[in-house]
C-alpha cells in the first residue's frame, strides 16, 4: 500500500486506513464484506481495519449483518447505497497517481 494514500487518509479522516477500507468496500459493492476479506492478502493485522469498520457502521454506511450460522468467526457487513463508495475509489486512485 502506498504510504502517501495512508498519510492522506489520516489527514482527511483521522485514520490511516479509512480510505483503504472504504475503497476496498467500494470494489466489492454491493456485495457484503467481512473484516478478513477486506484485509485479504495484505500483511496487516485485521485489528487495524476494525476501527474504520466500526465507524462506518456507526455512521450508517454499513449494516452489521452479524455472523453466519456456518462460520461464527466471520462477521459480515453490507454496504448501504452511498456516494461514499465511488468517491473513495476515485480519491484513492487520484491520490495514488499523485504520489
Phi and psi in degrees as GROMACS dihedral restraints (atoms count N, CA, C in turn):
[ dihedral_restraints ]
;  ai    aj    ak    al  type     phi  dphi    fc
    3     4     5     6     1   -69.2    20    10
    4     5     6     7     1   123.8    20    10
    6     7     8     9     1   -66.5    20    10
    7     8     9    10     1   -25.9    20    10
    9    10    11    12     1   -65.6    20    10
   10    11    12    13     1   -38.7    20    10
   12    13    14    15     1   -62.3    20    10
   13    14    15    16     1   -43.9    20    10
   15    16    17    18     1   -67.4    20    10
   16    17    18    19     1   -38.9    20    10
   18    19    20    21     1   -62.7    20    10
   19    20    21    22     1   -44.3    20    10
   21    22    23    24     1   -65.3    20    10
   22    23    24    25     1   -38.6    20    10
   24    25    26    27     1   -60.7    20    10
   25    26    27    28     1   -43.4    20    10
   27    28    29    30     1   -62.1    20    10
   28    29    30    31     1   -43.3    20    10
   30    31    32    33     1   -65.7    20    10
   31    32    33    34     1   -43.7    20    10
   33    34    35    36     1   -77.8    20    10
   34    35    36    37     1   -42.5    20    10
   36    37    38    39     1  -115.2    20    10
   37    38    39    40     1    -6.1    20    10
   39    40    41    42     1    76.8    20    10
   40    41    42    43     1    14.7    20    10
   42    43    44    45     1  -149.4    20    10
   43    44    45    46     1   129.3    20    10
   45    46    47    48     1   -58.2    20    10
   46    47    48    49     1   -29.9    20    10
   48    49    50    51     1  -107.3    20    10
   49    50    51    52     1    -3.0    20    10
   51    52    53    54     1   -60.0    20    10
   52    53    54    55     1   -46.2    20    10
   54    55    56    57     1   -64.8    20    10
   55    56    57    58     1   -39.4    20    10
   57    58    59    60     1   -60.4    20    10
   58    59    60    61     1   -46.7    20    10
   60    61    62    63     1   -65.3    20    10
   61    62    63    64     1   -46.6    20    10
   63    64    65    66     1   -62.2    20    10
   64    65    66    67     1   -40.9    20    10
   66    67    68    69     1   -72.0    20    10
   67    68    69    70     1   -32.0    20    10
   69    70    71    72     1   -67.3    20    10
   70    71    72    73     1   -40.3    20    10
   72    73    74    75     1   -63.9    20    10
   73    74    75    76     1   -41.5    20    10
   75    76    77    78     1   -60.2    20    10
   76    77    78    79     1   -37.7    20    10
   78    79    80    81     1   -66.1    20    10
   79    80    81    82     1   -32.0    20    10
   81    82    83    84     1   -87.3    20    10
   82    83    84    85     1   -19.6    20    10
   84    85    86    87     1   -53.0    20    10
   85    86    87    88     1   134.4    20    10
   87    88    89    90     1   -96.3    20    10
   88    89    90    91     1    12.7    20    10
   90    91    92    93     1   -68.9    20    10
   91    92    93    94     1   153.2    20    10
   93    94    95    96     1   -69.6    20    10
   94    95    96    97     1   158.9    20    10
   96    97    98    99     1  -133.4    20    10
   97    98    99   100     1   159.3    20    10
   99   100   101   102     1  -127.2    20    10
  100   101   102   103     1   162.1    20    10
  102   103   104   105     1   -56.1    20    10
  103   104   105   106     1   -47.2    20    10
  105   106   107   108     1   -66.9    20    10
  106   107   108   109     1   -35.6    20    10
  108   109   110   111     1   -66.7    20    10
  109   110   111   112     1   -37.2    20    10
  111   112   113   114     1   -68.2    20    10
  112   113   114   115     1   -40.7    20    10
  114   115   116   117     1   -66.7    20    10
  115   116   117   118     1   -41.1    20    10
  117   118   119   120     1    51.1    20    10
  118   119   120   121     1  -127.5    20    10
  120   121   122   123     1   -85.3    20    10
  121   122   123   124     1    -2.9    20    10
  123   124   125   126     1   -70.8    20    10
  124   125   126   127     1   148.5    20    10
  126   127   128   129     1   -86.5    20    10
  127   128   129   130     1    61.4    20    10
  129   130   131   132     1  -126.0    20    10
  130   131   132   133     1   151.6    20    10
  132   133   134   135     1   -75.2    20    10
  133   134   135   136     1   134.9    20    10
  135   136   137   138     1   -55.5    20    10
  136   137   138   139     1   -24.8    20    10
  138   139   140   141     1   -62.0    20    10
  139   140   141   142     1   -25.3    20    10
  141   142   143   144     1   -70.7    20    10
  142   143   144   145     1   -20.1    20    10
  144   145   146   147     1   -94.8    20    10
  145   146   147   148     1    -9.6    20    10
  147   148   149   150     1   -63.3    20    10
  148   149   150   151     1   -46.2    20    10
  150   151   152   153     1   -63.6    20    10
  151   152   153   154     1   -47.7    20    10
  153   154   155   156     1   -59.1    20    10
  154   155   156   157     1   -40.9    20    10
  156   157   158   159     1   -61.8    20    10
  157   158   159   160     1   -45.0    20    10
  159   160   161   162     1   -61.0    20    10
  160   161   162   163     1   -43.2    20    10
  162   163   164   165     1   -65.7    20    10
  163   164   165   166     1   -36.1    20    10
  165   166   167   168     1   -68.3    20    10
  166   167   168   169     1   -35.8    20    10
  168   169   170   171     1   -66.6    20    10
  169   170   171   172     1   -48.1    20    10
  171   172   173   174     1   -60.9    20    10
  172   173   174   175     1   -34.3    20    10
  174   175   176   177     1   -80.6    20    10
  175   176   177   178     1    -4.9    20    10
  177   178   179   180     1    84.7    20    10
  178   179   180   181     1    13.5    20    10
  180   181   182   183     1   -88.6    20    10
  181   182   183   184     1   -24.1    20    10
  183   184   185   186     1  -126.5    20    10
  184   185   186   187     1   146.7    20    10
  186   187   188   189     1  -104.9    20    10
  187   188   189   190     1   127.0    20    10
  189   190   191   192     1   -77.7    20    10
  190   191   192   193     1   112.8    20    10
  192   193   194   195     1   -89.9    20    10
  193   194   195   196     1    -6.9    20    10
  195   196   197   198     1    78.4    20    10
  196   197   198   199     1  -154.6    20    10
  198   199   200   201     1  -100.7    20    10
  199   200   201   202     1   151.5    20    10
  201   202   203   204     1   -76.1    20    10
  202   203   204   205     1   152.1    20    10
  204   205   206   207     1   -65.4    20    10
  205   206   207   208     1   -33.8    20    10
  207   208   209   210     1   -76.4    20    10
  208   209   210   211     1   -30.9    20    10
  210   211   212   213     1  -135.3    20    10
  211   212   213   214     1    91.5    20    10
  213   214   215   216     1   -70.5    20    10
  214   215   216   217     1   -14.8    20    10
  216   217   218   219     1   -77.9    20    10
  217   218   219   220     1   -21.6    20    10
  219   220   221   222     1  -100.3    20    10
  220   221   222   223     1   123.4    20    10
  222   223   224   225     1  -101.6    20    10
  223   224   225   226     1   132.8    20    10
  225   226   227   228     1  -108.3    20    10
  226   227   228   229     1   149.9    20    10
  228   229   230   231     1  -132.0    20    10
  229   230   231   232     1   140.9    20    10
  231   232   233   234     1  -113.2    20    10
  232   233   234   235     1   122.0    20    10
  234   235   236   237     1   -69.2    20    10
  235   236   237   238     1   134.7    20    10
  237   238   239   240     1   -87.3    20    10
  238   239   240   241     1   149.9    20    10
  240   241   242   243     1   -55.7    20    10
  241   242   243   244     1   128.8    20    10
  243   244   245   246     1  -164.5    20    10
  244   245   246   247     1   144.9    20    10
  246   247   248   249     1   -67.0    20    10
  247   248   249   250     1   -12.1    20    10
  249   250   251   252     1   -55.5    20    10
  250   251   252   253     1   -40.3    20    10
  252   253   254   255     1   -65.5    20    10
  253   254   255   256     1   -47.2    20    10
  255   256   257   258     1   -67.7    20    10
  256   257   258   259     1   -38.5    20    10
  258   259   260   261     1   -62.6    20    10
  259   260   261   262     1   -40.0    20    10
  261   262   263   264     1   -64.4    20    10
  262   263   264   265     1   -43.3    20    10
  264   265   266   267     1   -61.2    20    10
  265   266   267   268     1   -46.6    20    10
  267   268   269   270     1   -65.3    20    10
  268   269   270   271     1   -43.5    20    10
  270   271   272   273     1   -63.3    20    10
  271   272   273   274     1   -44.8    20    10
  273   274   275   276     1   -64.0    20    10
  274   275   276   277     1   -40.1    20    10
  276   277   278   279     1   -63.6    20    10
  277   278   279   280     1   -47.6    20    10
  279   280   281   282     1   -68.2    20    10
  280   281   282   283     1   -36.7    20    10
  282   283   284   285     1   -67.4    20    10
  283   284   285   286     1   -41.0    20    10
  285   286   287   288     1   -62.5    20    10
  286   287   288   289     1   -37.0    20    10
  288   289   290   291     1   -71.9    20    10
  289   290   291   292     1   -31.3    20    10
  291   292   293   294     1   -78.1    20    10
  292   293   294   295     1   -17.9    20    10
